[in-house]
Amino acid sequence: MQRRLDECCAERDAATAREAALAEVLDVINRSPGNLGPVFHAMLEKAVRLCEATHGHIWRYDGECFHPATAFGEPRFVQWLEQRGPVRPPPHGDGFLGRIARGERVLYIADVRETQAYRSGDPQVKALVELSGGRSVITIALCKEDKLVGAMTVYRQEVRPFSDKQIALLQNFAAQAVIAMENARLITETREALEQQTATAEVLQVINSSPGNLAPVFDAILEKAHSLCGIAQGSLELYDGERFRAVAVRGLSDAFADMLRQGYQVSDNPATRPLIEGGRFTYIRDLAETDYSITRSALETEAVRTLLCVPLRRDDALLGMIASARREVRPFSEKEIALLENFAAQAVIAIENARLLTETREALEQQTATAEVLGVINSSPGDLAPVFDAILEKAHRLCGAALGSLGILTAKRGAP
C-alpha cells in the first residue's frame, strides 16, 4: 500500500509539473505576441526537463529547408547548430529530418550509434553524438493540419526509452508550438497589412499635396516600397519608348545614380527586355551570370547580386519600372512582388493624374490666352500692332519659346 501510495503521489506530482509547465509556456505566449524566440526557448526547456532529457532543439520548416529556431543543451552542439544554418533534407536516406520531411510524425531512435545514418557519416547525426553525447532521441513533427511546419527534438546521453506519457507531453508541446507559430503568423500579417495601408496612405497624401509635381511622389513610392520589402538599393525609372531614365534612386552611389538619371539604351538589356516584351516582371537571380554593360556595372560598383524589375503599365503601354536589388543571391517572395506591383500601380496613378492636370492647365491657359487676344482685338479696332504683339507673346509663352517674330506678306506695288 505504501508503494502504491508513493506511485500515486509521484504521478500526481508529475501531472502537476506538466500542468505548471504548460501554464508557464502559455503565459510566455501571451506575454510575447508575435515573438517566437522566448516562446520556443521556454517550451524546449520545459520539454527537456520534464522528459528527463539533457538536450533539445526546435526547427522551422519552409517546405524545402529546416531552419534552427532554438536549441538547449551542450554549448558546442548549440553553437555548431546555429553556425550550420538551414538544412535541406535529402529525398532519400535515413537522416532524421529527412524522415520527418517524408511523413513520419513521431520518430524514436533507441540508440543513435546503432543507426545507418550515424554509420554512414550523416553530419547532423555525427555532431549529435560527438559534440553532445546524444544516444536516445525522439523527434516530434510540428504540423498545422497536414502541413509540416517544423520539428522538435529531445535526446538523452544514455540509452533509455521515453515513456508513453513523455511522448504525449512532447506532442502537447508540439501542438502549443504550432499554435504559437500560427499566432505569430497572424500578428505578422496584420502588422504588415497595417504597414502597407499606412505606406499607401502616405503616398496618396504626397500625391494630393504635390499636384502635378511627380518628383516627391516618386521618391515617396520608392522609399515606402523598398522599406516594406527590406530592400536597400534600387530605382524608379520612366520609359520614353527608347530609353529608361531614373527619376528616383535609393542606396546607390552618386556615379551609378547619375548614369541611370541620364538614361540608357534597352534594346539588349536583360533587365528591361522582358518588360518591353510584356512580361509581368524581370527576375535575375545573380547578376554575376549576366554579360551586359549596365548589369555588370551594377554588380561591380554597387555589389548588386539579385535584381527584380516590376513594370509601370497603363493598359498595355510600358511607362517605366521599379528596380529592386539585393547584395546577396536571394529570391523575392510572391508577397514582396505583389507589394512592389501595388506601388507600381500607385506610380501609374500619379503619372496619369499629373498628365490630366497638365492637360487641363494647358487647355485653360490656351483659352485664357485666346480670350486675352480677342480682348486686344476688340479694344484696338483697326490697329494691328498691339494685336500682333499680344498674339506673339501668348504663343511664345504657351510654347516655352524665348525668341521669335511675327511677319506679314505684302504684295508688290502694281501686282494684281
C-alpha positions in Angstrom: 0.0 0.0 0.0 2.8 2.4 0.8 4.5 1.6 -2.6 1.1 2.2 -4.3 0.7 5.4 -2.4 4.2 6.6 -3.4 3.4 5.8 -7.0 0.2 7.8 -6.9 2.0 10.7 -5.3 4.7 10.6 -8.0 2.1 10.5 -10.7 0.3 13.4 -9.1 3.5 15.4 -8.8 4.4 14.7 -12.4 0.9 15.7 -13.6 1.2 18.9 -11.5 4.6 19.6 -13.0 3.3 19.1 -16.5 0.3 21.4 -16.0 2.5 24.0 -14.4 5.0 23.8 -17.3 2.2 24.1 -19.9 0.7 27.1 -18.0 4.1 28.8 -18.0 4.5 28.3 -21.7 1.0 29.7 -22.3 2.0 32.7 -20.2 5.1 33.3 -22.3 3.0 33.0 -25.4 0.6 35.7 -24.0 3.5 38.0 -23.0 5.4 37.6 -26.3 2.8 38.2 -29.1 4.5 37.5 -32.4 7.9 36.9 -30.9 8.6 33.2 -31.1 12.1 33.3 -29.6 11.2 33.3 -25.9 8.3 31.0 -26.6 10.4 28.3 -28.2 13.1 28.6 -25.6 10.6 28.2 -22.7 8.9 25.4 -24.4 12.1 23.5 -25.2 13.5 24.0 -21.6 10.3 22.6 -20.1 10.2 19.7 -22.5 13.8 18.7 -21.9 13.4 18.9 -18.1 10.0 17.0 -17.9 11.1 14.3 -20.2 14.3 13.7 -18.2 16.4 14.6 -21.3 19.6 16.7 -21.5 19.4 18.4 -24.8 16.9 19.5 -27.5 16.2 21.8 -30.4 13.3 23.2 -32.4 13.3 23.6 -36.2 11.1 25.6 -38.5 10.3 24.1 -41.9 9.6 26.2 -45.0 8.7 23.4 -47.4 12.3 22.9 -48.5 14.7 23.5 -45.6 14.7 23.1 -41.8 15.8 26.3 -40.1 17.1 26.2 -36.5 14.8 28.2 -34.2 16.3 27.5 -30.8 18.5 24.9 -29.1 19.1 23.9 -25.5 21.9 21.8 -24.1 25.6 21.2 -24.8 27.1 24.6 -25.8 29.3 23.2 -28.5 26.4 21.5 -30.2 24.2 24.6 -29.9 26.9 26.7 -31.5 27.5 24.2 -34.3 23.8 24.0 -35.0 23.5 27.8 -35.2 26.5 28.2 -37.4 25.4 25.4 -39.8 22.2 27.2 -40.6 19.4 25.8 -42.7 19.3 22.1 -43.5 17.9 20.7 -46.7 16.9 17.1 -46.1 17.8 14.7 -48.8 14.9 12.9 -50.6 16.3 9.5 -49.6 18.3 8.0 -46.8 18.0 7.6 -43.0 18.6 11.1 -41.8 16.3 12.1 -39.0 15.0 15.3 -40.6 14.6 13.6 -44.0 12.3 11.0 -42.4 10.2 13.7 -40.8 10.0 15.6 -44.1 8.9 12.4 -45.8 6.0 11.9 -43.5 7.0 10.4 -40.1 5.3 12.3 -37.3 6.9 10.6 -34.2 10.5 9.4 -34.8 12.0 7.4 -31.9 15.7 6.3 -32.1 16.7 3.9 -29.3 20.4 4.5 -29.8 21.8 6.9 -32.4 25.1 5.0 -32.6 23.2 2.0 -34.0 21.6 3.9 -36.9 22.6 3.7 -40.5 22.7 7.5 -40.6 25.4 7.5 -37.9 27.4 4.7 -39.6 27.2 6.5 -43.0 28.5 9.7 -41.5 25.4 12.0 -41.6 26.9 15.3 -40.4 23.8 16.2 -38.2 23.8 12.8 -36.6 27.6 12.7 -36.1 27.5 16.1 -34.4 24.7 15.0 -32.2 26.8 12.1 -30.9 30.3 13.5 -30.9 29.6 17.1 -29.7 26.9 16.3 -27.1 26.9 12.6 -26.5 23.3 12.1 -27.7 22.1 8.4 -27.6 18.3 8.0 -27.2 16.4 10.6 -29.4 12.8 11.4 -30.1 11.6 13.9 -32.7 8.0 15.2 -33.0 6.8 16.8 -36.2 5.1 20.2 -35.9 2.1 20.1 -38.2 -0.6 22.6 -39.0 -3.5 20.5 -40.2 -1.5 18.1 -42.5 1.3 20.6 -43.4 4.7 20.2 -41.8 5.9 23.5 -40.3 8.8 22.3 -38.1 10.1 19.7 -35.7 11.0 19.3 -32.0 13.8 17.0 -30.9 14.9 16.0 -27.4 17.6 13.4 -26.6 19.4 11.7 -23.7 23.0 11.0 -23.2 22.2 7.4 -22.2 20.3 4.6 -23.9 16.9 4.8 -22.2 13.4 4.7 -23.8 10.9 7.5 -23.5 7.6 6.6 -21.8 4.2 7.0 -23.4 3.4 9.9 -21.1 6.6 11.7 -22.1 5.8 11.2 -25.8 2.3 12.5 -25.2 3.8 15.5 -23.3 6.1 16.3 -26.3 3.2 16.1 -28.7 1.3 18.5 -26.4 4.3 20.9 -26.5 4.5 20.4 -30.3 0.8 21.4 -30.6 1.5 24.5 -28.5 4.4 25.4 -30.7 2.2 25.2 -33.8 -0.4 27.5 -32.1 2.4 30.0 -31.2 3.6 29.9 -34.8 0.1 30.5 -36.2 -0.5 33.3 -33.8 2.8 34.9 -34.8 1.9 34.5 -38.5 -1.4 36.2 -38.0 0.1 39.0 -36.0 2.8 39.5 -38.6 0.3 39.5 -41.4 -1.9 42.0 -39.6 1.2 44.2 -38.8 2.3 44.0 -42.4 -1.1 44.8 -43.7 -1.3 47.9 -41.4 2.2 49.0 -42.5 1.2 48.6 -46.2 -2.0 50.6 -45.7 -0.1 53.3 -43.8 2.5 53.5 -46.5 -0.1 53.7 -49.3 -2.0 56.4 -47.4 1.3 58.4 -47.0 2.0 58.1 -50.7 -1.6 59.2 -51.6 -1.1 62.2 -49.2 2.1 63.1 -51.1 0.2 62.8 -54.4 -2.5 65.1 -53.1 -0.1 67.6 -51.6 2.0 67.8 -54.8 -0.5 68.1 -57.7 1.4 67.8 -60.9 4.8 67.5 -59.2 6.0 63.9 -59.6 9.5 64.2 -58.0 8.4 63.9 -54.4 5.8 61.3 -55.3 8.4 59.0 -57.0 10.7 59.5 -54.0 8.0 58.5 -51.6 6.8 55.5 -53.6 10.4 54.1 -53.9 11.2 54.7 -50.2 7.9 53.0 -49.0 8.1 50.1 -51.3 11.7 49.3 -50.6 11.3 49.8 -46.8 8.4 47.4 -46.6 10.3 44.7 -48.6 13.6 45.2 -46.8 15.4 46.4 -49.9 18.3 48.8 -49.6 19.0 49.6 -53.3 17.1 50.4 -56.4 15.4 53.0 -58.5 12.2 54.1 -60.1 12.6 54.7 -63.8 10.5 56.1 -66.7 10.5 54.8 -70.2 10.1 57.0 -73.3 9.9 54.3 -75.9 13.6 54.1 -76.4 15.4 54.7 -73.1 14.9 54.1 -69.4 15.7 57.1 -67.2 15.8 57.1 -63.4 13.6 59.7 -61.6 14.2 58.4 -58.1 17.1 56.4 -56.6 17.8 54.7 -53.3 21.0 53.4 -51.8 23.1 53.8 -55.0 26.4 55.6 -55.5 26.4 59.0 -57.0 28.2 57.9 -60.1 25.8 55.0 -60.8 22.8 57.1 -59.9 23.9 59.8 -62.4 24.3 57.2 -65.1 20.7 56.0 -64.5 19.4 59.5 -64.5 21.0 60.3 -67.8 19.2 57.3 -69.3 20.4 54.2 -71.1 19.5 52.0 -74.2 17.4 49.0 -73.5 17.4 47.0 -76.7 19.5 44.1 -75.4 19.3 44.8 -71.7 18.4 41.5 -69.9 16.8 43.6 -67.1 14.4 45.5 -69.3 13.8 43.4 -72.4 11.2 41.1 -70.8 9.3 44.2 -69.6 9.2 45.6 -73.2 8.0 42.3 -74.4 5.1 42.3 -72.0 6.4 40.3 -69.0 4.9 40.6 -65.6 8.4 41.3 -64.1 12.0 40.6 -64.7 13.9 38.5 -62.2 17.7 38.0 -62.4 18.8 35.5 -59.7 22.5 36.5 -60.0 23.9 39.4 -62.0 27.2 37.6 -62.0 25.7 35.3 -64.6 24.9 38.2 -67.0 27.2 39.9 -69.5 25.7 43.3 -70.2 27.3 46.7 -69.6 24.8 48.2 -67.1 24.2 44.9 -65.2 27.9 44.3 -65.0 28.3 47.9 -63.6 25.6 47.3 -61.0 27.5 44.1 -60.0 31.0 45.7 -59.9 30.2 49.2 -58.5 27.1 48.5 -56.4 27.7 44.9 -55.3 24.2 44.0 -56.6 23.5 40.3 -57.0 19.8 39.7 -57.2 17.6 42.1 -59.3 13.8 42.4 -59.6 12.2 44.9 -62.1 8.4 45.4 -61.8 6.8 47.4 -64.7 4.7 50.5 -64.6 1.9 50.0 -67.1 -1.1 51.9 -68.2 -3.3 49.5 -70.1 -0.7 47.8 -72.3 1.7 50.8 -72.5 5.0 50.5 -70.6 5.7 53.7 -68.7 8.6 52.6 -66.6 9.6 50.3 -63.8 10.6 49.9 -60.1 14.0 48.2 -59.9 14.9 46.5 -56.6 18.3 45.0 -55.8 19.8 42.8 -53.2 23.5 42.4 -52.4 23.1 38.7 -51.8 21.7 35.9 -54.0 18.2 35.6 -52.5 14.9 35.4 -54.3 11.9 37.7 -53.9 8.8 36.2 -52.4 5.4 36.4 -54.2 4.2 38.6 -51.4 7.1 41.1 -52.0 6.5 41.0 -55.7 2.8 41.8 -55.2 3.6 44.6 -52.8 6.0 46.2 -55.4 3.3 45.8 -58.1 0.9 47.7 -55.8 3.3 50.6 -55.5 4.0 50.5 -59.3 0.2 50.9 -59.7 0.4 54.0 -57.4 3.1 55.4 -59.6 1.0 54.9 -62.7 -1.9 56.7 -61.0 0.3 59.6 -60.1 1.6 59.8 -63.7 -1.9 59.8 -65.1 -3.1 62.4 -62.6 -0.2 64.6 -63.5 -0.9 64.2 -67.2 -4.6 65.1 -66.8 -3.7 68.0 -64.6 -1.2 69.3 -67.1 -3.6 68.9 -70.0 -6.3 70.7 -68.0 -3.9 73.5 -67.1 -2.7 73.8 -70.7 -6.2 73.9 -72.1 -7.2 76.6 -69.5 -4.0 78.7 -70.4 -4.8 78.4 -74.1 -8.4 79.5 -73.5 -7.2 82.4 -71.3 -4.6 83.5 -73.9 -7.2 83.3 -76.7 -9.6 85.4 -74.7 -6.9 88.0 -74.0 -6.0 88.2 -77.7 -9.7 88.7 -78.5 -9.9 91.4 -75.9 -6.9 93.2 -77.5 -8.6 93.0 -80.9 -11.8 94.4 -79.5 -10.1 97.2 -77.8 -7.9 98.2 -80.8 -10.2 98.3 -83.9 -8.1 98.9 -87.0 -4.8 98.9 -85.0 -2.9 95.7 -85.7 0.3 96.4 -83.8 -1.0 95.7 -80.3 -2.9 92.7 -81.6 0.3 91.2 -83.2 2.3 91.9 -80.0 -0.3 90.1 -77.9 -0.5 87.1 -80.3 3.3 86.7 -80.4 3.7 87.0 -76.6 0.9 84.5 -75.9 2.0 82.0 -78.5 5.7 82.0 -77.3 4.7 81.8 -73.6 2.5 78.8 -74.1 5.1 77.0 -76.2 8.0 77.9 -73.9 9.8 79.9 -76.7 12.1 82.8 -75.8 12.7 84.4 -79.2 10.6 84.9 -82.4 8.8 87.2 -84.6 5.5 87.7 -86.5 5.6 88.9 -90.1 3.1 89.6 -92.8 3.5 89.2 -96.5 2.7 92.3 -98.6 2.0 92.3 -102.3 4.4 94.1 -104.7 3.4 97.6 -105.9 1.4 97.2 -109.1 0.8 93.5 -108.7 -2.7 92.3 -109.5 
